[in-house]
Amino acid sequence: MEVASDGEVAEPKFRVSHKESCSALLRDGEAFTAIAAGPTVIALGTSASTVIVVTLDGEFVCKHSFSDKLAVVTEICIIGDLVVHGNSRGQVICLDWRNSQVTDLSTSHAPIPIRSLALGPDFSASAGAFFITQKPTSVVMRSRSTSGHFIDTVIFEDSNPNADFDTMFHGLPAGVADRCEVDQRDLEQTYIRQLCCDDEFLFFPCKDKVYAYSLAKGRIIARMGGFIGSADGSDCRHLGVCVGGSFIVMYWGSQLIVCDRHDFEHRSFRVVHQYSLSDTQIRTISLIGEHVVLCVNVPVNVDEANEGGSSVKVKAIAAEMRVLTPGEDDIDARFTLPPSAGPVVAAKFSQAQIRTSVGRYLHAATHCYFVCPQQLYILRVLTAAERVQWLVKQRQFPLCMHLCQRKYTREQVFMEIAGMYANYLWSVGRHEEAVRIWGEVHLPSAPALYWNTFVERLDTAGKIELAVKWLPFNDRSKVGHEIYERLLLTAIDAGDFLTVLARVSRWPVLYKIGPILRKMVSLIEQMFEVLAADSLEGDDCAELEQRTCLLLVTVFKLFEFADRFVEAAQVLVKVARFSRCFVEILTLIEPWQGDDESYTFALATTLRSVLSLRPAAYLSTKRLWHILAPRKTATDAVRRRLGSFVGDHNVPEMGGDAMFLNATQLASHPNVRKTILRILLPMDTDRVLSGIAAERKLISMMEMMQMLEAVCDPPLFSHFKDVLQHTLE
């Protein structure tokens, strides 16, 4: 388990499992000596000339023993259903593991061990080519002639083979190599430790260089080397190569170098990352996903019982796997095997075809296998489900949700994790964060029952204000109207009139406006009384005017939402009286801390539109000049055009001394009509006169003159009379 620098447990990305069932397949004195991994199965070679086939998860499939029990399986490969292995007696044998059919691919039985083996992309039991190394510094391509005989072609041979050699079978049990009936020195000496073949190239290391052989061109087209003289003293006895995906990975001693995979037509190897171990040398490497796995030996202390029966610490050597991501200098993970497992004999990875979103197939290393003399270990990347389970257990919910969004196409999984996270946050008192999770993930598609539960939970905890940001603004079916009304009335009682206007603008038709109107009109009347008394001065008076104007704008929006345009026009006339404080009101928007950006936008839009709206223009737009006609016919015309909205939307009747009157009430209040006209004429004379003239069928010439005479001084009345007569003519 890795521990992060801040002391928290880091999220695991990999898992190592020990397959004890594979160890039970070995006989006494038998050991694993080679491993190969395919898309569906892996093959294990042993020191007793046996090939064992298991699934990618280590479950037994089949086992085949060959006649020469003294032949050690030195290298093994898989292609399709064919398992091909070379042994210490110089034989190359092909096994069809599904049909148990065996084909001998050897040219002679000279006891020269097969040190490395690789299969060409077109290989089959009866055709195609494969590559082997027997002599320490040469690579041979073996293929069939037209007559069916094998032909060996040397494709590479080092001209200077004199050098020290590395051990080929390091870590095998004592006595295994002695049973091979070959020269022990010849068995242990090799330059070319491995061959890696893909669809286009054969890669192999020799001495201090790595070569790329083109299968199509039949020649070496690139090489990279010169590692012997490295500063840390690394040498060719620990030189190897591994090819997979988009990487070519090479190592020598404690140095690791990663090159990109390309066609080598215009350039040789291109290094993309270099890494150096400071404490040990690399024994072998493999790949998993986009990561490189390094196998190293590290010193450890183990408990050992002495003669007295007490436990003492004894130094030992253990194999360790380190996972590194190319381009990063830190080790992603490390796993130390038990010292009793012994060193890693071989490591291979399984490549599976993964379909991408654009329809292409890519090869991805899904599992990495390590074989010790008598143990098999599997390293794999944790599945998304396993990582989710671990993150949930550690309560790392944000990372878990991020993982679900990237890996899961099933929305239900993500929503369940988000629900667990929100419930956890709520339980520890982080209510605002919990509501944010519910609001972002669950509420957008939630049914009415879920909404009711959500609102009830917040209401019970006294946190109903947290719901404001997430409440629907255009759907009556999700939340009851009483919630909206309570939130509006709470803001009114608190005197937060900017919030009231923002919420009214954001929620146009989701509540009954009667209780809201009664409350606000009552406040406006009180404010008008204070302003009329002229008891305030300076900033106090300016502030009261601003608050009164905000309430009037809010009432105007409520009347408009209820289609009560006659009353809305009267409110707008009163708003015009506060034009001197419009600029100050608009400056309040920026510092206001609203419920949400959408509420801030709604507030700004409403204020700018209403404060810039001229009452005369509004009367023209809504065709409301009738309300100035002192006749019953004017009221009837208004009702025919606008309909009767009294009682709709639970808007209360405002009769008697009410501040805002409907069309019927307005017809019986000539003083109200005169007041409106007296305010409108100085503001927009031409529009008012043209509006009245446009309704000449409803308002007689005599009535128009009477209204003008009632509200204007004699000189001004004379001017308006001339203008109006000219307009009507």
N, C-alpha and C positions, 0 to 999 in steps of 0.2 A: 504494500500500500504506500503510495506516494503522499508526502505531506507538503503542503504549500508553504511559502515563505512566511505567511501571516499566521501560521499555526493551525489553519483549518485543513481538513482532509481534502486533498485534491480529487477531482472527478476521475475515476478510472476509465481508460479507453480500451484496455486489453484484458484478456483473461488467459491464464495458463492452466491447463488441465493435464493431469497425469493419468495415462491409460494403463492401469495395472493389468487389465485383461489381456493386453498384448504381451506382457512379460510372462504370463502363464502359458503362452504358446511356445516358448522356448524349452528345449530339452536341457538336461544338466550339462553344464560346460559350454553351452551354445550362447552366442552373443550376436546382437545386431551389428551389421557392418556397413550397410548402405540403405538409402531410402530414396524413393521417388514419389512425387505427388502429381496426380492428374485431376481433371475437373470433377470426377465422381469418386475415385478411390485412391488409396496410397498403397505402395508396395514396399515391403521391408525385405532386405536380403540379410542372410545370416552367415555365420562362420561354418555352418554345416551344409552348405549348398542347398539352402531352402529359401523359397520365396513365399512370403505371407502377404495376402491381400486383405486389406481392411477398408472400411468406409472412411470418409473424411472425419467422422467423429470417433474413429478408432474401434468400430464394431467389426467383428470377424466376418470375412466373406469366404475365403478359401485359403488353402495351404498346399504347396506343391514342393516335394523334395526330389532332388535329382540324384542320379546314381552315384556320382563321385562325392562321397561324404567329406573328403578332405579338401574339396575346392571351396575356397572362401569367396563369397559374392563381394566383389570389389566395387562395382558400380552398377546402377540400375536406372532404367528409364521407362516412362509410360507414354504411349500414344494410342488413343482410343481404348480398345479392349486388349491391346498387346502390352505385355511386360517383357522388356528386353534387359538381360543382365550379362555382365562380363564377370569372369571369376579369376582367381589366382592361378589357374591352370591354362590361361590363354583362350578359354572358350567364350563364345558369345551365343546365348541361347534365347530364343523368343518363345514366350508362353502366352497363348490365348486363354486368359483366365476364366472366361465364360464357358469355353468348350474343353478346357484342359488339353489343348493341342500344343505340342512342343515342336519347334523347328530349330535345328542347329545352324547357326550362321557363321560357324568357324571355318577357317581355311586350313588350319593345321592344329595339332595338339601339342605343339611345343610349349613347355611350361614357362611361358613368359606372361606375367600377370597383365590383365587388362587394367590399366591404371585409370583411364577416363573413357567415357562413352557418351555419345550424343546421337540422336536420331534426326535425320533430315525431315523436312515438312511433308514429303511425299512417301515416307517409309511405309511399307507393309511387309508381311511375312514372306512374300514372294517377289517383291520389287522394291525400288527405291534404294537410297543410300543411307549409310550411317558412318559415324566417325569414331575412331578409337585411338588411344595411345598405348603403346607397349614399351617401346624404347623410351628412355627418359626424356628425350628432346625432339621427338618427331610425332607428327599427326598424320594418320592414314585415313583415307576415305575408302570404304569398302562398298562396292556395288555389284550388281549382277550383270553378266554379259548376256548377249542375245541367246547364247546356248544354255544359260542358266547357271554358269559357273561364277564364282566370286572373283572380283578383280580388286586388288589393293593398290591404291594410288597414293603415294606420299605427297601431301599438299604442303607440308612444312617440315623442315629439319634444321636444327640449330647447328651452326658450323663449329661451335666451340663448346662442347659438352662438359668440359672439365670444371667442376665446381662442387661445393658441398651440396648435400641433398637433405630434403625434409623427410620426416617419417610419414609413411603412407597410412599405416594403421595405428595411429597413436591411440592408446587407451584400451586396446583389446585385452582380454584376460590372458594371463600367462599361459603359454603352450599352444595358443591358437595358431600363431604364425609358424611354430615349429612343425605343425602337421601338414604344411602346404608342400613339402618336398621340393622347395626351391631355395635358392640361395637367400639367406636372410637379408644380406646387404642389398641384393637386387630387389627384394620385396619392399624394403624400406626407402629405396632411393628413387626419387622422381622429381623432374622439373615441372612437368605439365600436370597439375593436380586435377584439373577439371576442364570440361568442354561445355559451352553453353550455345545452343543452336535455336534460332527462331525461324521465321518464314523467309528471311533474306540473308542472314549472316551467321557465321560460326565464330564465336569469340573464345579465346583461350589465352592463358598466361604462360609465359615461359621466361624463366630467370627473372629479369627485372623489367619485362615489357608485357603489354597486353595487345593482342593482335585481333583484327577484324578481317575475316575471310568471306568474300562475296560468293554465295552459292551460284548466282547467275553468271558471274564473270569468271569463276574458277580461279581466283587469285586473291592474295592479301591486298587490301586497298587502304588500310589504315592501321596505325599502331601508336601506342602511347607507352612511354617508358622512362628509363633513367632514374628509377626509384632507389637503386642501391646506395647511392651516395647521399641519402637524406640525412638531415641534421641529427635526427634522433637515433641513428644507428640501425634503422629497420633494414632488413635484407630480404632477398628473394625467397628465403625458406618459408616465408609466410605471405605469399603472393596469391591472390585469387580474384575471380571476377564473377559477377551475378548479373543477369539481364532479365528485365521484366518491366512491362508497362512502357513508360516513357524514359526509363533510366537505364544506364549502364553503370554499375557500381563496382569499383575496384578497391582492393585493400592490399597493403603491404606492411607488415609489422604492426605498428600502432597508428598508421595513417589510413584514412578513408577518403576516397575521391569519387564524386558523383558526376557523370557526364550525361548530356542529353542524348536521346535516341534520335538519329536522323539517317539520311541515306548515304552519307560519307562521299557524295559526289564532288562537292565543292570544298569541303574542309574535313579535317580529321576529327579526333575526339575534342569536344568542347566542354570544358569543366564548368559546372554550375555550382558546385559546393565542395569544400574541403573540410575535413574534420580530423582532429588528432586526439588520441587517448593519452592521458598523462600517466596512467598507472599500470597499464598492461598492454599486451599485444593481441591483435585480433586472430582468433583461430579459424573462424569461417563466418560467412554472412548469408543472409537470406532477405526476403522482402515480405511485407504484409501491407496491403492497401497502398498508400503513398509513403510508407515508412520503410526504413532499412533496419534490419535486426542484426546486431553484432553479437557474436558468441565469443566470450572471453573467459579466461580462467582467473579467479581471484582468490587470495588467501582468506581463510575463515578460521575461526576458533570453534572447536566442537568439544562436547563433553565426552570424556572417556573414563571408564571405571579403572582404578588402579588395583593393585593386589590387596589393599586393605578394604576395598569395597567402596571407597569414597570417589567422588567425581572430580576430575581435573580437566582443565582446558588444554587441548592439544591443537596445534596448528595443522590445517589441512587445506587442500585445494578444492574449490567448487566451481562448477560452470555457472556462468551468469549471462543472461540475455539482456541486452540493452537496445531499446527502441529509439531510433533517431529519425526526425523528419528533415529531409534535405532542405537546406536553406536556413535552418535554425541550429544554434550552437548548444542548446540545452537538450539533455536526455529526456524524452517524453516519459519513459517508464523503464524500470529494471526489475528483473526477476532472477533470484538466485536459486539454483537447484540444490537439493540436498547433496552434501559431499559424497554420500554413499552411492549416488547415481553415477558418479564418474564423469569423465570429460565427454563433450559432445563429439560423436563420431562423424555425423553428417547432419546437414540441415537443408531442407527443401521447402518450397512453397507451392500451393495449389492455385492455379489460375482458373477462374470461372468467367464465363461470358456474361456481362451485364449490359442490358439494353439501356441506352441513354434516351433522353427526352426527344432527341431529333431522329431516332430510329437507328442509330449506329450501334454496333456492338464493340465494347471495349473489354480487354482482358484485365481483370483485377485480381490481385493476390488476396484471397479471402482467408486462407489459413497458412500458418507456418508450422513446420514439423521439425522437431529435434529428436534425434535418436542417440541415446547413450548406449553403452554396451548391452544393457539389459532393461532399458526403460524407453518409453516413448512419451514425449511431451508435445502438446498441441498449444500453440499460441494463436489466438484469433482476436479480431476486433469485436468488441462488445456490440451486440445488436442494439438498435434504437430502443427496443422494449426493455432490454436489460439496463441500459443507461437511464431510462426513465424511472425504472423501479429503484435504482440506486439513488437518484436525485430526489425522488419523493421520500425515501427513507431518511435522507440527510436533510430534508426540508429545504432543498435548493430549488424552490419552485420557479423562480425566473429563468434559470438555466434550463429547467425541465420544459417549460412552456416554449422557450426558444427552440429547443431540440424537437419538440412536437411539431412546431410550425415548419421546420426544415425537412423532417423525415416522414411525417405521417400525412397521408392524403385523407385519412378518415378524421373528419372534424370532431366526431364524438370523443375521440381519445383526448384531443387538445382541450375540449370543453370540460371533461372530467377532471383533468389535471388542474385547469384553471379554477374549477369549483373547489377542489381541495385546498388550493393556495388561498383563495378568498376566505374560506372558512377558518383557515389557520390564522390569517391576519386579523380577522374579526375576533377570534378567541383571545388574542394577545393585546387587544385594544387598539389595533391599527385600523380604525374604522374607515378612514378616508381612502386608504390604499385598497382595502377589501372592496369598497363600493366601486372604486375605479376598475378593478378586475371584473366584477359582475357587469358593470356598465359597458365595458369594451368587448367582452366575450359573450356573455349570456343574454343580456337584455335586447340587443338588436333583433334577434329572431325568437324571443321568448313569447309564449302564449300569455293570455290574460291572467291565468292562474299563477304563473310564475311572477308576473308583475305584482299581483296582489300580495303574494308571500314576501316579495322583496320590500315593498312599501311598508307592510305591516311590521317586518323585522326592524326597519329603521325607525318607524314611529314608536314602537315599544321601547327602543333604546334611547329615545329622545334625539335621534339623529336625522330627522326627516329632511332637514335642510340639505343634507348630502345628496338627496335624490334629485335636487333641482336640475343639475347638469344633465341628467340622463332621462328626464321625463319626456314622453312623446309630445311633439308640438302640433301634430295634425291627425291624431288617432284617438277618438273618444272611447274606444273599446278596451284599452289597456289599463287605465287608471281612472278611478272615480273622480267626478268633478269636485267633490268636497276637499280633496287633497290640494288641488290647484287653488281653490278659494282660500283655504287655510294659509297656504304659503303667501298669497297676496295680502291677506289681512294682517298676517304677522309682520310683513315688511311695512305696511301702512302704519301699524301701531308703533313700530320702531322708528318711524319718521324717515325711513330710507326711500325717498321718492324716486331716486334714480333707479334703484333695484325694482321698484314697483313698475315703473314705465318699461324697463327692460323686459321684465317677465310678461307684462301685458302684450308687448310687441312680439314676443317670442311665442306666446300661447294665444292665438287669436280667437278660437271658438271652442275651448275645452272646458268651460265653466259657466255657471250662471252669473251674469254680471250685475243682477239686481243688488245683492248685498254689498258688492264692491262699490257700485255707484252711490248707494245711499251713504256709505262711510265717507267716500271722497267728497261728495257734494257738501256734506255737513262740515268737513274740514275747510273747504273752499269758502263757505259762507262765514266761518269764524275768521279766516284770514282776511276776507274783504272788510269785515267789521273793524279789525285791528288797523288795517291800512286806511280806512275811512276816518278813524279817530285821530290819525296823524300823530300817534304817540311815540313812534319810533323815529330814530334819526340815523343818518350815516350808514355804516355797514350793516347794522341790524335791519334797517328798512330794506336795503338792497338784497340781503339774504332772504327775507320774507317774500319779497317780490319774486325771486328766483324759485323758491319752493312753491309759491302759488302758481307760477307759470308751469312748473313741472306737473303739478296736479291737473291743471287745465288741459295740458297736452294729453295726459293719460285718459282723462274723461273723454276728450275728443276721439281718441282711438277706440275706446269702449263703445261709444255711440256709433262709430263707423262700422265696427265689427257686428253690431246689432242692426245695421242698415237703418239707423235712425239719423238720417242726414239733416233733417230740420233742426234737431237738437244739436247735432255736430256743428252746424253753421253758426248757431248762437254761441257755442263754446269758442269757436275760432275767432269770432268778433271780440270776445273777452280776452283771448290770447293776444290779439293785436294791441291791446292796451299796454302790454308789457314788452313792446318791441325794443325798448331801451336796454333791457337786460339780456337780449338774445345772445350777444357775443360772450358774456360771462357764463351763460348756461352751457354753451358749446365747449368752453374750456374745461368744464367739469368731466367730460367724457374720458380724457386720457388718464388722469390719476385714479379713476374709478376702478375698484377691484370687483369685477363682476363674477357671476356664477360660472361663466364659461366664455370663450371667445365668441361663440354664436350669439350670446346674450349682449355682449359688448357691441357687436356688429348691428344687432337689431335696435339697440338703444341709439347708436349713432345715426343710423338710417332714419329712424322715426323723428329724432330731434331736428335733423337737418331738413327733412321734408316738410314737417309741420311748421317749424319756425320760419321757413322761407315761403310758406303758402299764404297768398293774399286772400282775404275773405271774399272780396268781390269776384276773384277768379274762381273760388270754390263754388259760390252761388251760381256762376255761369256754367261751370262744369256739371254740377248736379241739377241745373235747371230749377233753381229754387227762388227766383225772383217773385214767385207767387206769394211767398210768405209776407211780402210787404204790402200786398193788396188788402184793403180793409173791407173785404166782401166775402160772403159765404162761398161764392163761386170759386174764389182763389183756393180756399181750403179743399173744396171738392176736387179741383184740378190736381192739387198735390197728392191727394189720396189716390186718384186714378193712376197717376204716373208712378208713385213710389209704393203704393200699397199701404195697408194699415198694419203697422208693426207694433202697435201698442199691445203688450202682453206677450209678444214673441220674445224668446230668449230670456224670459223672466225679467224684462225691463220694467221698472215701476212707473206708474202714472205720476206725472209731476204737475199737479194743478194748483190752483190758488196762488200762493205766493212763491211757488217753486222757482228756482233760478233758471231752469231750462224748460221751455214749453214745446209741446208737439204742435202740429199744424192747426188742429182744432182749437187748442187753448190760445195759440198765438193770434187767431182771428178776432178774439174778444179782448185783446190787450193792445189797443192802439198806442199806448205809451211805450210798450216794448218795441213795436215796429218803428216808432219815431226815434227811439234810442239807437236802434241798429242803423237806421239810415243816417242819423247824425254822425255816427262814427265812420261809416263807410264813405260818405261824400267827400270829406277832406282827403281821404287816403287815395281814392281812385275814382274821381268824378266822372271821367269819360266812360269807364266800364259800367259804373252804376247807372248812369243815364241811358246808355245803350241797352243795358239789361232790362230796365223798366220799360223802355220803348218797345222792346221785343215782345213784351207781354201786353201790348195795348188792347188785345182782344179781351183780356180779363180785367184790365185796369183802365177805367175811362180817363179821358183827358182831365176832367174835373177832379177826379180822385188823385191823380198824380200831382196836380198843382196844389191840392190841399196838403199832401204829404210834404212837398218841398217848402211850402210856405210855413209849415209848422216847425221845421227844423233849421231854416236858414234866416240869416239877417236880410232885411229888405233889399240892400244893393246886390247881395249874392243871389237872392231869389229872382230878382229881375234878370240877372245874367243867365241863371239856369233855365228860366222860363223861355228866353229867346233860343237857347241851345236846344231845349227839348222840342219846341215847336218846329224848329228847322229840321231836327232828326225825324219827327213824325211825318213831315211833309215829303 
